[in-house]
């Protein structure tokens, strides 16, 4: 069975022992941890009406800029 990293879709080398790896590298694992923490905190802040309109627009702009820098084929 071939395992694929859910973040970058690279092949994951299988362990000979123990449970299978979930990510291809420590870097992908750390990025996923960061995204999960960011998403949880952001949603909590949004649910508590923690952003003013000006802050919301700035955050949307920064996230949009980041998304535009991702290269998709």
N, CA, C and O atoms as a Tinker XYZ file with bonds, in Angstrom:
   292  protein
     1  N      0.847000   -1.174000    0.000000    73     2
     2  CA     0.000000    0.000000    0.000000    64     1     3
     3  C      0.896000    1.242000    0.000000    63     2     4     5
     4  O      1.800000    1.353000    0.827000    81     3
     5  N      0.647000    2.172000   -0.924000    73     3     6
     6  CA     1.414000    3.402000   -0.985000    64     5     7
     7  C      0.717000    4.471000   -0.173000    63     6     8     9
     8  O     -0.481000    4.713000   -0.325000    81     7
     9  N      1.490000    5.108000    0.694000    73     7    10
    10  CA     0.952000    6.186000    1.502000    64     9    11
    11  C      1.333000    7.516000    0.866000    63    10    12    13
    12  O      2.441000    7.680000    0.355000    81    11
    13  N      0.401000    8.460000    0.906000    73    11    14
    14  CA     0.590000    9.774000    0.307000    64    13    15
    15  C      0.426000   10.839000    1.400000    63    14    16    17
    16  O     -0.502000   10.774000    2.205000    81    15
    17  N      1.333000   11.815000    1.416000    73    15    18
    18  CA     1.268000   12.919000    2.376000    64    17    19
    19  C      0.022000   13.763000    2.063000    63    18    20    21
    20  O     -0.161000   14.177000    0.918000    81    19
    21  N     -0.834000   14.022000    3.056000    73    19    22
    22  CA    -2.046000   14.810000    2.807000    64    21    23
    23  C     -1.777000   16.289000    2.548000    63    22    24    25
    24  O     -2.670000   17.012000    2.107000    81    23
    25  N     -0.556000   16.744000    2.818000    73    23    26
    26  CA    -0.238000   18.153000    2.635000    64    25    27
    27  C      0.387000   18.424000    1.272000    63    26    28    29
    28  O     -0.045000   19.336000    0.567000    81    27
    29  N      1.395000   17.647000    0.891000    73    27    30
    30  CA     2.109000   17.928000   -0.363000    64    29    31
    31  C      1.937000   16.823000   -1.410000    63    30    32    33
    32  O      2.422000   16.954000   -2.534000    81    31
    33  N      1.257000   15.748000   -1.050000    73    31    34
    34  CA     0.962000   14.617000   -1.934000    64    33    35
    35  C      2.200000   13.847000   -2.398000    63    34    36    37
    36  O      2.168000   13.173000   -3.428000    81    35
    37  N      3.296000   13.951000   -1.629000    73    35    38
    38  CA     4.487000   13.146000   -1.909000    64    37    39
    39  C      4.282000   11.751000   -1.341000    63    38    40    41
    40  O      3.457000   11.542000   -0.452000    81    39
    41  N      5.046000   10.801000   -1.869000    73    39    42
    42  CA     5.002000    9.444000   -1.320000    64    41    43
    43  C      5.644000    9.438000    0.056000    63    42    44    45
    44  O      6.615000   10.152000    0.306000    81    43
    45  N      5.096000    8.632000    0.934000    73    43    46
    46  CA     5.628000    8.481000    2.285000    64    45    47
    47  C      6.341000    7.135000    2.357000    63    46    48    49
    48  O      5.777000    6.095000    2.016000    81    47
    49  N      7.582000    7.179000    2.804000    73    47    50
    50  CA     8.316000    5.931000    2.982000    64    49    51
    51  C      7.706000    5.169000    4.141000    63    50    52    53
    52  O      7.461000    5.732000    5.209000    81    51
    53  N      7.463000    3.889000    3.925000    73    51    54
    54  CA     6.821000    3.078000    4.952000    64    53    55
    55  C      7.819000    2.691000    6.036000    63    54    56    57
    56  O      8.980000    2.396000    5.753000    81    55
    57  N      7.346000    2.696000    7.289000    73    55    58
    58  CA     8.141000    2.195000    8.412000    64    57    59
    59  C      8.140000    0.682000    8.373000    63    58    60    61
    60  O      7.155000    0.066000    7.966000    81    59
    61  N      9.224000    0.092000    8.787000    73    59    62
    62  CA     9.243000   -1.372000    8.879000    64    61    63
    63  C      8.529000   -1.826000   10.136000    63    62    64    65
    64  O      7.964000   -2.918000   10.178000    81    63
    65  N      8.556000   -0.976000   11.174000    73    63    66
    66  CA     7.904000   -1.300000   12.442000    64    65    67
    67  C      7.029000   -0.132000   12.866000    63    66    68    69
    68  O      7.195000    0.996000   12.402000    81    67
    69  N      6.107000   -0.426000   13.747000    73    67    70
    70  CA     5.266000    0.629000   14.308000    64    69    71
    71  C      4.165000    1.085000   13.372000    63    70    72    73
    72  O      3.942000    0.510000   12.307000    81    71
    73  N      3.493000    2.123000   13.796000    73    71    74
    74  CA     2.381000    2.620000   12.993000    64    73    75
    75  C      2.906000    3.430000   11.804000    63    74    76    77
    76  O      4.010000    3.973000   11.853000    81    75
    77  N      2.118000    3.504000   10.753000    73    75    78
    78  CA     2.564000    4.219000    9.551000    64    77    79
    79  C      2.667000    5.728000    9.782000    63    78    80    81
    80  O      1.921000    6.296000   10.581000    81    79
    81  N      3.592000    6.363000    9.079000    73    79    82
    82  CA     3.745000    7.816000    9.144000    64    81    83
    83  C      2.530000    8.463000    8.491000    63    82    84    85
    84  O      1.924000    7.892000    7.584000    81    83
    85  N      2.180000    9.654000    8.955000    73    83    86
    86  CA     1.072000   10.395000    8.358000    64    85    87
    87  C      1.563000   11.435000    7.359000    63    86    88    89
    88  O      0.825000   11.816000    6.450000    81    87
    89  N      2.801000   11.897000    7.518000    73    87    90
    90  CA     3.357000   12.940000    6.662000    64    89    91
    91  C      4.705000   12.479000    6.112000    63    90    92    93
    92  O      5.368000   11.624000    6.699000    81    91
    93  N      5.095000   13.050000    4.991000    73    91    94
    94  CA     6.336000   12.645000    4.343000    64    93    95
    95  C      7.571000   13.180000    5.057000    63    94    96    97
    96  O      8.654000   12.604000    4.950000    81    95
    97  N      7.408000   14.286000    5.790000    73    95    98
    98  CA     8.562000   14.912000    6.439000    64    97    99
    99  C      8.125000   15.631000    7.703000    63    98   100   101
   100  O      6.941000   15.872000    7.936000    81    99
   101  N      9.117000   15.963000    8.506000    73    99   102
   102  CA     8.848000   16.743000    9.709000    64   101   103
   103  C      8.331000   18.127000    9.333000    63   102   104   105
   104  O      7.498000   18.696000   10.038000    81   103
   105  N      8.825000   18.664000    8.225000    73   103   106
   106  CA     8.378000   19.981000    7.765000    64   105   107
   107  C      6.867000   19.974000    7.473000    63   106   108   109
   108  O      6.153000   20.877000    7.908000    81   107
   109  N      6.386000   18.974000    6.750000    73   107   110
   110  CA     4.942000   18.884000    6.456000    64   109   111
   111  C      4.141000   18.702000    7.739000    63   110   112   113
   112  O      3.058000   19.270000    7.882000    81   111
   113  N      4.664000   17.921000    8.662000    73   111   114
   114  CA     3.979000   17.703000    9.934000    64   113   115
   115  C      3.869000   19.021000   10.714000    63   114   116   117
   116  O      2.821000   19.322000   11.284000    81   115
   117  N      4.951000   19.800000   10.734000    73   115   118
   118  CA     4.946000   21.082000   11.437000    64   117   119
   119  C      4.007000   22.087000   10.766000    63   118   120   121
   120  O      3.307000   22.829000   11.454000    81   119
   121  N      3.986000   22.118000    9.440000    73   119   122
   122  CA     3.084000   23.019000    8.717000    64   121   123
   123  C      1.631000   22.668000    9.036000    63   122   124   125
   124  O      0.809000   23.554000    9.270000    81   123
   125  N      1.324000   21.384000    9.043000    73   123   126
   126  CA    -0.040000   20.956000    9.350000    64   125   127
   127  C     -0.428000   21.337000   10.774000    63   126   128   129
   128  O     -1.551000   21.778000   11.016000    81   127
   129  N      0.496000   21.170000   11.713000    73   127   130
   130  CA     0.230000   21.567000   13.101000    64   129   131
   131  C     -0.055000   23.065000   13.195000    63   130   132   133
   132  O     -0.983000   23.496000   13.879000    81   131
   133  N      0.763000   23.846000   12.492000    73   131   134
   134  CA     0.585000   25.293000   12.491000    64   133   135
   135  C     -0.776000   25.675000   11.911000    63   134   136   137
   136  O     -1.500000   26.480000   12.496000    81   135
   137  N     -1.125000   25.091000   10.750000    73   135   138
   138  CA    -2.414000   25.405000   10.121000    64   137   139
   139  C     -3.582000   25.047000   11.033000    63   138   140   141
   140  O     -4.541000   25.811000   11.141000    81   139
   141  N     -3.507000   23.903000   11.681000    73   139   142
   142  CA    -4.593000   23.488000   12.575000    64   141   143
   143  C     -4.743000   24.454000   13.743000    63   142   144   145
   144  O     -5.857000   24.855000   14.081000    81   143
   145  N     -3.619000   24.829000   14.363000    73   143   146
   146  CA    -3.668000   25.770000   15.488000    64   145   147
   147  C     -4.187000   27.127000   15.030000    63   146   148   149
   148  O     -5.016000   27.737000   15.705000    81   147
   149  N     -3.699000   27.601000   13.880000    73   147   150
   150  CA    -4.135000   28.893000   13.344000    64   149   151
   151  C     -5.634000   28.876000   13.067000    63   150   152   153
   152  O     -6.356000   29.797000   13.449000    81   151
   153  N     -6.092000   27.822000   12.402000    73   151   154
   154  CA    -7.507000   27.714000   12.060000    64   153   155
   155  C     -8.377000   27.684000   13.312000    63   154   156   157
   156  O     -9.400000   28.366000   13.368000    81   155
   157  N     -7.987000   26.907000   14.311000    73   155   158
   158  CA    -8.768000   26.823000   15.548000    64   157   159
   159  C     -8.847000   28.171000   16.256000    63   158   160   161
   160  O     -9.920000   28.575000   16.705000    81   159
   161  N     -7.713000   28.867000   16.358000    73   159   162
   162  CA    -7.706000   30.172000   17.024000    64   161   163
   163  C     -8.488000   31.206000   16.230000    63   162   164   165
   164  O     -9.212000   32.020000   16.803000    81   163
   165  N     -8.343000   31.174000   14.926000    73   163   166
   166  CA    -9.050000   32.131000   14.081000    64   165   167
   167  C    -10.560000   31.929000   14.183000    63   166   168   169
   168  O    -11.309000   32.896000   14.326000    81   167
   169  N    -11.006000   30.681000   14.112000    73   167   170
   170  CA   -12.442000   30.409000   14.210000    64   169   171
   171  C    -12.994000   30.798000   15.569000    63   170   172   173
   172  O    -14.109000   31.312000   15.661000    81   171
   173  N    -12.229000   30.559000   16.623000    73   171   174
   174  CA   -12.676000   30.937000   17.955000    64   173   175
   175  C    -12.825000   32.461000   18.051000    63   174   176   177
   176  O    -13.795000   32.965000   18.617000    81   175
   177  N    -11.860000   33.177000   17.495000    73   175   178
   178  CA   -11.892000   34.645000   17.510000    64   177   179
   179  C    -13.084000   35.159000   16.703000    63   178   180   181
   180  O    -13.766000   36.092000   17.125000    81   179
   181  N    -13.329000   34.557000   15.556000    73   179   182
   182  CA   -14.452000   34.963000   14.702000    64   181   183
   183  C    -15.783000   34.705000   15.404000    63   182   184   185
   184  O    -16.681000   35.546000   15.363000    81   183
   185  N    -15.908000   33.546000   16.047000    73   183   186
   186  CA   -17.162000   33.198000   16.731000    64   185   187
   187  C    -17.444000   34.145000   17.893000    63   186   188   189
   188  O    -18.601000   34.369000   18.248000    81   187
   189  N    -16.395000   34.695000   18.479000    73   187   190
   190  CA   -16.573000   35.634000   19.599000    64   189   191
   191  C    -16.622000   37.084000   19.137000    63   190   192   193
   192  O    -16.459000   38.002000   19.940000    81   191
   193  N    -16.849000   37.290000   17.827000    73   191   194
   194  CA   -16.890000   38.635000   17.249000    64   193   195
   195  C    -15.653000   39.448000   17.645000    63   194   196   197
   196  O    -15.756000   40.608000   18.041000    81   195
   197  N    -14.493000   38.819000   17.530000    73   195   198
   198  CA   -13.262000   39.432000   17.998000    64   197   199
   199  C    -12.563000   40.333000   17.007000    63   198   200   201
   200  O    -11.495000   40.860000   17.321000    81   199
   201  N    -13.120000   40.536000   15.817000    73   199   202
   202  CA   -12.480000   41.383000   14.823000    64   201   203
   203  C    -13.383000   42.547000   14.446000    63   202   204   205
   204  O    -14.583000   42.374000   14.235000    81   203
   205  N    -12.798000   43.727000   14.365000    73   203   206
   206  CA   -13.521000   44.868000   13.821000    64   205   207
   207  C    -13.429000   44.769000   12.299000    63   206   208   209
   208  O    -12.602000   44.023000   11.776000    81   207
   209  N    -14.271000   45.516000   11.586000    73   207   210
   210  CA   -14.286000   45.448000   10.119000    64   209   211
   211  C    -12.919000   45.732000    9.511000    63   210   212   213
   212  O    -12.495000   45.053000    8.575000    81   211
   213  N    -12.231000   46.735000   10.044000    73   211   214
   214  CA   -10.924000   47.093000    9.517000    64   213   215
   215  C     -9.944000   45.917000    9.674000    63   214   216   217
   216  O     -9.168000   45.630000    8.762000    81   215
   217  N     -9.982000   45.253000   10.810000    73   215   218
   218  CA    -9.117000   44.100000   11.074000    64   217   219
   219  C     -9.475000   42.928000   10.169000    63   218   220   221
   220  O     -8.596000   42.224000    9.673000    81   219
   221  N    -10.767000   42.725000    9.958000    73   219   222
   222  CA   -11.217000   41.635000    9.094000    64   221   223
   223  C    -10.695000   41.823000    7.681000    63   222   224   225
   224  O    -10.208000   40.874000    7.066000    81   223
   225  N    -10.792000   43.037000    7.165000    73   223   226
   226  CA   -10.334000   43.310000    5.803000    64   225   227
   227  C     -8.827000   43.111000    5.676000    63   226   228   229
   228  O     -8.355000   42.585000    4.668000    81   227
   229  N     -8.079000   43.521000    6.676000    73   227   230
   230  CA    -6.624000   43.352000    6.640000    64   229   231
   231  C     -6.267000   41.864000    6.667000    63   230   232   233
   232  O     -5.398000   41.416000    5.919000    81   231
   233  N     -6.939000   41.106000    7.526000    73   231   234
   234  CA    -6.681000   39.670000    7.611000    64   233   235
   235  C     -7.039000   38.967000    6.298000    63   234   236   237
   236  O     -6.276000   38.128000    5.819000    81   235
   237  N     -8.181000   39.299000    5.723000    73   235   238
   238  CA    -8.579000   38.720000    4.435000    64   237   239
   239  C     -7.540000   39.025000    3.366000    63   238   240   241
   240  O     -7.190000   38.161000    2.562000    81   239
   241  N     -7.050000   40.256000    3.363000    73   239   242
   242  CA    -6.051000   40.664000    2.387000    64   241   243
   243  C     -4.760000   39.856000    2.538000    63   242   244   245
   244  O     -4.179000   39.418000    1.545000    81   243
   245  N     -4.320000   39.664000    3.770000    73   243   246
   246  CA    -3.086000   38.890000    4.010000    64   245   247
   247  C     -3.260000   37.436000    3.621000    63   246   248   249
   248  O     -2.361000   36.846000    3.023000    81   247
   249  N     -4.408000   36.845000    3.952000    73   247   250
   250  CA    -4.659000   35.450000    3.588000    64   249   251
   251  C     -4.773000   35.287000    2.073000    63   250   252   253
   252  O     -4.286000   34.304000    1.514000    81   251
   253  N     -5.416000   36.249000    1.408000    73   251   254
   254  CA    -5.553000   36.218000   -0.045000    64   253   255
   255  C     -4.183000   36.318000   -0.698000    63   254   256   257
   256  O     -3.900000   35.613000   -1.667000    81   255
   257  N     -3.334000   37.191000   -0.173000    73   255   258
   258  CA    -1.977000   37.348000   -0.700000    64   257   259
   259  C     -1.180000   36.054000   -0.551000    63   258   260   261
   260  O     -0.463000   35.649000   -1.466000    81   259
   261  N     -1.308000   35.419000    0.589000    73   259   262
   262  CA    -0.622000   34.146000    0.816000    64   261   263
   263  C     -1.120000   33.080000   -0.154000    63   262   264   265
   264  O     -0.322000   32.343000   -0.733000    81   263
   265  N     -2.429000   32.998000   -0.331000    73   263   266
   266  CA    -3.009000   32.017000   -1.237000    64   265   267
   267  C     -2.547000   32.257000   -2.675000    63   266   268   269
   268  O     -2.323000   31.304000   -3.421000    81   267
   269  N     -2.403000   33.520000   -3.063000    73   267   270
   270  CA    -1.953000   33.826000   -4.421000    64   269   271
   271  C     -0.497000   33.449000   -4.663000    63   270   272   273
   272  O     -0.081000   33.280000   -5.810000    81   271
   273  N      0.270000   33.318000   -3.602000    73   271   274
   274  CA     1.668000   32.950000   -3.746000    64   273   275
   275  C      1.876000   31.433000   -3.860000    63   274   276   277
   276  O      2.977000   30.975000   -4.165000    81   275
   277  N      0.824000   30.670000   -3.617000    73   275   278
   278  CA     0.919000   29.216000   -3.786000    64   277   279
   279  C      0.876000   28.906000   -5.278000    63   278   280   281
   280  O      0.042000   29.434000   -6.013000    81   279
   281  N      1.770000   28.061000   -5.699000    73   279   282
   282  CA     1.834000   27.710000   -7.122000    64   281   283
   283  C      1.062000   26.421000   -7.340000    63   282   284   285
   284  O      1.378000   25.385000   -6.755000    81   283
   285  N      0.069000   26.496000   -8.169000    73   283   286
   286  CA    -0.738000   25.318000   -8.501000    64   285   287
   287  C     -0.513000   24.980000   -9.963000    63   286   288   289
   288  O     -0.435000   25.862000  -10.818000    81   287
   289  N     -0.413000   23.704000  -10.228000    73   287   290
   290  CA    -0.206000   23.308000  -11.637000    64   289   291
   291  C     -1.479000   22.798000  -12.249000    63   290   292
   292  O     -1.494000   22.422000  -13.421000    81   291
